[in-house]
Amino acid sequence: MSINDFLSIAMFVAFIALILTGFPVAWVLGGLAIFFTAIAIVLEIDLGFALNVDWAYTSLAVNRSWEVMKNWVLVALPLFVYMGMMLEKSGIAGDLMTSLSRIFGRVRGGLAVTVTLIGVLLAATTGIIGASVVLLAMLGLPVMLKQGYRPELASGTVCAVGTLGVLIPPSIMLVLMADRLAMPVGDLFLGAMFPGLLLGALYVTYLLVISLLNPDAAPAPEHPEQLDWTALLNVFRAVLAPTALILAVLGSIFFGIATPTEAAGIGAFGATVLALVRRKLDRPVLDDVLRQTTTTTAFVFAVFIGATAFSLVLRGLGGDELIKSALLELPFGPNGIVITILAFTFLLGFFLDWIEISLIVLPLVAPVVQSLGFDLVWFTVMFAVCLQTSFLTPPVGFAIFYLKGVAPEGITAGTIYRGVIPFILLQLAAMALIYLYKPLVTWLPDQAY
């Protein structure tokens, strides 16, 4: 093992170790870039090693950071965040819960199915995991518990459904991945559409089956509300606004009418109009949405800059070549290499957030996968589905933390952990289906172009 290989491995191990301390991610990434640059300079000057990394090389991070900050694709990120936050304030989710529960709440597992359907609509309009989990927990969890649902099933449903926004377009994660891999965002949006809906369908199927096999887990209401035309009309009215917004945003992208950045502007404007029409928009609401949007955007871009510096130094030390050679030397064949990458990503999700994995790991492994002859859109969507599990796996499952913060008394962390296990298995099953049947990802982009 050369000194470059040793430093590359030490840099990656130090990154994982420091992340677990809870220190801010952006400072960890940037700090490690400076620290290992200093080590490389000392080794080169004092011991004569030729490492090709010095302060002049590291200064390239400034130029690369500037390229990140002026990237027009990334302008979509704060606009999508704003759209999600504003829709959360508009009260649409509450109307959906009231209307849909009158239809689906009449059967066993119906309330959980209602939460799932609302989660799919929220995912296609907000894409903010924390907001979706908290909103679904406040709207659906007390109702399910009151009707006698098993706490594990109720909390697991809210957690899993709330994470769909990271995959179903318009997904912030897909925007970041497209930027890192220099891919069209529209390709990833189209590719992720069916896998996201597949996950939602698997959740609904599981909920109906478990309700049938174990009626005590999700009992039917003793006195269901009467279903009439008024209830159906209320459902139509509740679904109309978010559906129209989804079609305006995603439809304009898919049909080539607008770029993702322009579509994000349409979504932000549409969400504001909806809040105004529903009389939910006032100065405090606007201030809160703008503040949350700014905070979220600043966090993501700070990680972006730190990851840019970290990746630059890691590549300078030969870390990308080390990873490429290590993967290509695996005795598994091309399919085995891809499965190994996904398995490693799944394990990393236990300890790292999706942002770090997307910005650091994905750019290192994607070229290897592409060189093996696999479709890059297909692999990136597979990678995104794999990262969705990171929100549910302990000890860094953020969806679990979000739910625990607003869950009613009696819902412990252990209850939530047990509740999410079946949904993690469903996500792994979805990955297997996508892996075995690639047109689930590739068919829609092929038809579009």
KOLTORKE-279002 format. One record per residue (C-alpha): z, y, x; residue number from 1; residue in one letter. Coordinates in pm, whole numbers. Example, Ala and Ser with C-alpha at 12.3 -4.5 7.8 and 13.67 -1.06 7.14 Angstrom:
BEGIN
pz,py,px,i,aa
780,-450,1230,1,a
714,-106,1367,2,s
END
This chain:
BEGIN
pz,py,px,i,aa
0,0,0,1,m
-104,338,142,2,s
113,648,144,3,i
-111,794,-132,4,n
-49,493,-354,5,d
323,510,-291,6,f
339,882,-380,7,l
127,830,-693,8,s
356,554,-820,9,i
667,754,-729,10,a
530,1058,-916,11,m
466,858,-1235,12,f
803,680,-1219,13,v
982,1011,-1162,14,a
803,1154,-1466,15,f
925,874,-1694,16,i
1278,890,-1551,17,a
1312,1267,-1592,18,l
1172,1263,-1947,19,i
1458,1032,-2046,20,l
1709,1296,-1931,21,t
1602,1525,-2216,22,g
1486,1803,-1985,23,f
1195,2006,-2132,24,p
869,1818,-2084,25,v
665,2115,-1966,26,a
912,2193,-1686,27,w
926,1827,-1582,28,v
548,1806,-1549,29,l
507,2137,-1368,30,g
813,2080,-1149,31,g
695,1737,-1036,32,l
355,1882,-948,33,a
520,2139,-720,34,i
771,1890,-576,35,f
514,1626,-479,36,f
280,1890,-343,37,t
562,2002,-114,38,a
625,1640,-9,39,i
254,1592,65,40,a
247,1907,279,41,i
555,1797,476,42,v
408,1451,537,43,l
76,1599,646,44,e
219,1864,879,45,i
512,1673,1029,46,d
382,1314,1026,47,l
6,1361,1040,48,g
-89,1196,711,49,f
-415,1317,558,50,a
-324,1349,190,51,l
-576,1611,70,52,n
-306,1792,-130,53,v
-182,2135,-27,54,d
-94,2468,-187,55,w
-460,2576,-191,56,a
-550,2258,-378,57,y
-265,2304,-625,58,t
-379,2660,-697,59,s
-669,2503,-886,60,l
-413,2443,-1161,61,a
-427,2816,-1236,62,v
-801,2805,-1302,63,n
-770,2489,-1507,64,r
-485,2635,-1712,65,s
-701,2939,-1783,66,w
-978,2709,-1905,67,e
-728,2543,-2140,68,v
-607,2874,-2279,69,m
-957,3006,-2355,70,k
-1081,2680,-2509,71,n
-1216,2761,-2856,72,w
-1158,2406,-2981,73,v
-785,2444,-2924,74,l
-779,2753,-3144,75,v
-787,2501,-3430,76,a
-443,2376,-3330,77,l
-230,2676,-3440,78,p
-449,2717,-3749,79,l
-390,2356,-3858,80,f
-18,2396,-3787,81,v
-12,2712,-4000,82,y
-200,2533,-4280,83,m
52,2250,-4283,84,g
353,2478,-4279,85,m
215,2699,-4557,86,m
132,2398,-4777,87,l
486,2273,-4729,88,e
613,2603,-4873,89,k
366,2603,-5163,90,s
553,2334,-5360,91,g
247,2113,-5409,92,i
429,1802,-5287,93,a
702,1848,-5547,94,g
448,1866,-5828,95,d
275,1555,-5695,96,l
604,1365,-5686,97,m
687,1459,-6045,98,t
342,1379,-6181,99,s
261,1059,-5990,100,l
606,910,-6048,101,s
539,917,-6424,102,r
241,686,-6366,103,i
342,458,-6080,104,f
719,477,-6124,105,g
697,252,-6430,106,r
641,-64,-6220,107,v
838,-237,-5947,108,r
786,-56,-5619,109,g
607,223,-5803,110,g
819,502,-5659,111,l
754,380,-5304,112,a
382,364,-5383,113,v
405,720,-5516,114,t
566,836,-5191,115,v
288,661,-4997,116,t
10,828,-5195,117,l
175,1169,-5156,118,i
211,1097,-4784,119,g
-162,1026,-4753,120,v
-245,1356,-4925,121,l
5,1542,-4707,122,l
-142,1377,-4398,123,a
-488,1503,-4488,124,a
-362,1856,-4546,125,t
-71,1913,-4308,126,t
-73,1675,-4012,127,g
279,1793,-3918,128,i
496,1483,-3879,129,i
832,1656,-3894,130,g
739,1853,-4205,131,a
595,1546,-4382,132,s
896,1321,-4311,133,v
1149,1585,-4414,134,v
956,1677,-4728,135,l
910,1314,-4836,136,l
1275,1242,-4760,137,a
1395,1530,-4975,138,m
1158,1452,-5263,139,l
1138,1074,-5268,140,g
1440,923,-5097,141,l
1710,1036,-5346,142,p
1493,925,-5640,143,v
1434,579,-5491,144,m
1800,531,-5406,145,l
1904,643,-5754,146,k
1674,382,-5907,147,q
1835,109,-5697,148,g
1588,67,-5412,149,y
1721,-108,-5104,150,r
1806,168,-4851,151,p
1609,-4,-4574,152,e
1292,-17,-4783,153,l
1325,341,-4907,154,a
1396,492,-4564,155,s
1132,278,-4390,156,g
871,389,-4642,157,t
946,758,-4592,158,v
943,725,-4211,159,c
620,527,-4187,160,a
425,725,-4447,161,v
533,1052,-4288,162,g
362,954,-3962,163,t
16,914,-4118,164,l
-53,1280,-4046,165,g
-84,1204,-3676,166,v
-392,990,-3748,167,l
-558,1102,-4073,168,i
-777,1412,-4011,169,p
-722,1695,-3957,170,p
-486,1555,-3693,171,s
-346,1774,-3418,172,i
-327,1468,-3193,173,m
-700,1404,-3231,174,l
-774,1767,-3146,175,v
-576,1733,-2822,176,l
-738,1399,-2736,177,m
-1086,1538,-2795,178,a
-1013,1827,-2560,179,d
-873,1603,-2286,180,r
-1177,1370,-2299,181,l
-1438,1642,-2359,182,a
-1541,1479,-2687,183,m
-1650,1638,-3016,184,p
-1348,1665,-3246,185,v
-1567,1579,-3543,186,g
-1643,1236,-3393,187,d
-1274,1151,-3373,188,l
-1207,1289,-3722,189,f
-1482,1070,-3866,190,l
-1373,767,-3664,191,g
-1008,797,-3769,192,a
-1076,834,-4141,193,m
-1103,464,-4233,194,f
-822,347,-4002,195,p
-589,605,-4158,196,g
-679,496,-4510,197,l
-648,132,-4399,198,l
-289,196,-4292,199,l
-213,360,-4626,200,g
-363,60,-4810,201,a
-158,-182,-4599,202,l
160,12,-4682,203,y
83,2,-5057,204,v
1,-370,-5044,205,t
322,-447,-4859,206,y
532,-247,-5103,207,l
380,-420,-5406,208,l
416,-765,-5250,209,v
778,-715,-5139,210,i
861,-579,-5485,211,s
711,-889,-5642,212,l
885,-1133,-5406,213,l
1218,-952,-5405,214,n
1263,-756,-5731,215,p
1607,-633,-5624,216,d
1453,-447,-5328,217,a
1251,-217,-5554,218,a
1353,-250,-5920,219,p
1159,-103,-6210,220,a
1327,177,-6410,221,p
1534,71,-6708,222,e
1398,348,-6931,223,h
1053,452,-6805,224,p
896,773,-6930,225,e
618,739,-7184,226,q
271,761,-7030,227,l
39,988,-7226,228,d
-261,1214,-7178,229,w
-37,1504,-7087,230,t
101,1309,-6791,231,a
-251,1220,-6677,232,l
-357,1584,-6707,233,l
-57,1692,-6497,234,n
-156,1441,-6229,235,v
-510,1579,-6225,236,f
-381,1934,-6190,237,r
-139,1838,-5912,238,a
-402,1649,-5713,239,v
-681,1903,-5765,240,l
-556,2174,-5526,241,a
-484,1957,-5218,242,p
-803,1756,-5277,243,t
-1010,2073,-5291,244,a
-852,2192,-4967,245,l
-918,1856,-4799,246,i
-1283,1867,-4905,247,l
-1317,2227,-4788,248,a
-1172,2153,-4443,249,v
-1298,1802,-4367,250,l
-1617,1831,-4570,251,g
-1726,2142,-4382,252,s
-1676,1954,-4054,253,i
-1838,1626,-4159,254,f
-2148,1792,-4307,255,f
-2195,2024,-4010,256,g
-2129,2341,-4209,257,i
-1844,2456,-3984,258,a
-1694,2369,-3649,259,t
-1338,2225,-3643,260,p
-1207,2567,-3539,261,t
-1386,2741,-3826,262,e
-1272,2469,-4067,263,a
-914,2520,-3949,264,a
-950,2887,-4039,265,g
-1075,2786,-4385,266,i
-774,2558,-4424,267,g
-526,2824,-4316,268,a
-679,3076,-4556,269,f
-691,2820,-4839,270,g
-326,2723,-4790,271,a
-227,3089,-4803,272,t
-424,3141,-5125,273,v
-263,2834,-5283,274,l
85,2959,-5197,275,a
-5,3301,-5337,276,l
-147,3159,-5661,277,v
162,2942,-5707,278,r
382,3250,-5648,279,r
551,3094,-5346,280,k
427,3349,-5093,281,l
658,3634,-5000,282,d
770,3809,-4682,283,r
1047,3559,-4586,284,p
812,3262,-4638,285,v
537,3424,-4433,286,l
781,3513,-4155,287,d
916,3156,-4148,288,d
569,2997,-4139,289,v
447,3230,-3864,290,l
761,3171,-3659,291,r
736,2791,-3688,292,q
364,2802,-3608,293,t
424,3013,-3298,294,t
707,2789,-3177,295,t
508,2468,-3225,296,t
195,2611,-3063,297,t
391,2748,-2768,298,a
556,2410,-2711,299,f
225,2224,-2714,300,v
48,2470,-2485,301,f
340,2474,-2242,302,a
309,2097,-2216,303,v
-67,2143,-2175,304,f
-19,2369,-1872,305,i
242,2141,-1717,306,g
21,1836,-1775,307,a
-274,2015,-1616,308,t
-78,2075,-1295,309,a
68,1724,-1298,310,f
-270,1554,-1351,311,s
-433,1764,-1080,312,l
-178,1663,-815,313,v
-177,1300,-931,314,l
-555,1285,-898,315,r
-537,1457,-560,316,g
-305,1183,-440,317,l
-550,921,-566,318,g
-350,816,-869,319,g
-658,786,-1093,320,d
-833,559,-843,321,e
-517,351,-806,322,l
-494,299,-1182,323,i
-866,224,-1210,324,k
-861,-36,-933,325,s
-540,-194,-1066,326,a
-691,-231,-1416,327,l
-1027,-360,-1297,328,l
-858,-620,-1078,329,e
-672,-774,-1373,330,l
-791,-1133,-1427,331,p
-835,-1088,-1803,332,f
-1191,-966,-1849,333,g
-1289,-643,-2030,334,p
-1118,-728,-2359,335,n
-802,-834,-2179,336,g
-795,-505,-1987,337,i
-819,-301,-2308,338,v
-545,-510,-2472,339,i
-327,-462,-2162,340,t
-377,-83,-2181,341,i
-284,-76,-2550,342,l
20,-299,-2491,343,a
135,-71,-2208,344,f
83,233,-2433,345,t
286,69,-2709,346,f
574,12,-2464,347,l
550,368,-2332,348,l
588,487,-2691,349,g
946,358,-2686,350,f
1034,622,-2427,351,f
770,897,-2429,352,l
637,1134,-2692,353,d
273,1112,-2799,354,w
193,1446,-2636,355,i
286,1329,-2286,356,e
100,999,-2330,357,i
-210,1173,-2467,358,s
-221,1433,-2191,359,l
-128,1210,-1896,360,i
-215,846,-1967,361,v
-524,872,-2190,362,l
-739,1074,-1942,363,p
-658,816,-1672,364,l
-747,501,-1868,365,v
-1032,625,-2091,366,a
-1292,639,-1808,367,p
-1202,281,-1712,368,v
-1251,160,-2069,369,v
-1581,347,-2096,370,q
-1703,194,-1768,371,s
-1638,-151,-1918,372,l
-1892,-77,-2191,373,g
-1661,7,-2483,374,f
-1727,291,-2726,375,d
-1504,584,-2631,376,l
-1454,703,-2990,377,v
-1344,352,-3092,378,w
-1099,325,-2802,379,f
-955,673,-2857,380,t
-888,601,-3225,381,v
-729,268,-3126,382,m
-515,460,-2877,383,f
-416,705,-3153,384,a
-313,422,-3390,385,v
-107,273,-3108,386,c
62,609,-3046,387,l
154,637,-3412,388,q
409,361,-3354,389,t
586,586,-3101,390,s
726,787,-3395,391,f
899,474,-3529,392,l
1012,285,-3219,393,t
1361,348,-3078,394,p
1510,517,-2886,395,p
1262,810,-2903,396,v
1129,760,-3256,397,g
1106,1120,-3373,398,f
1034,1028,-3737,399,a
1366,842,-3739,400,i
1548,1150,-3610,401,f
1376,1374,-3865,402,y
1479,1144,-4149,403,l
1834,1099,-4024,404,k
1879,1476,-4021,405,g
1815,1510,-4397,406,v
1899,1161,-4528,407,a
2167,1125,-4799,408,p
2510,1001,-4704,409,e
2515,627,-4637,410,g
2172,611,-4468,411,i
2262,530,-4109,412,t
2037,510,-3803,413,a
2069,131,-3819,414,g
1946,134,-4178,415,t
1639,333,-4079,416,i
1569,115,-3774,417,y
1574,-199,-3988,418,r
1357,-29,-4248,419,g
1075,68,-4010,420,v
1033,-277,-3850,421,i
796,-413,-4122,422,p
587,-96,-4101,423,f
560,-122,-3722,424,i
430,-476,-3772,425,l
181,-343,-4028,426,l
59,-85,-3777,427,q
10,-360,-3517,428,l
-180,-562,-3779,429,a
-402,-258,-3844,430,a
-469,-231,-3471,431,m
-573,-596,-3464,432,a
-812,-542,-3757,433,l
-964,-234,-3594,434,i
-999,-420,-3266,435,y
-1170,-719,-3427,436,l
-1392,-512,-3658,437,y
-1507,-205,-3466,438,k
-1725,-60,-3749,439,p
-1401,52,-3915,440,l
-1415,329,-3656,441,v
-1778,352,-3552,442,t
-1961,322,-3887,443,w
-1882,666,-4026,444,l
-1973,861,-3707,445,p
-2295,658,-3681,446,d
-2387,744,-4040,447,q
-2308,1111,-3987,448,a
-2537,1140,-3685,449,y
END
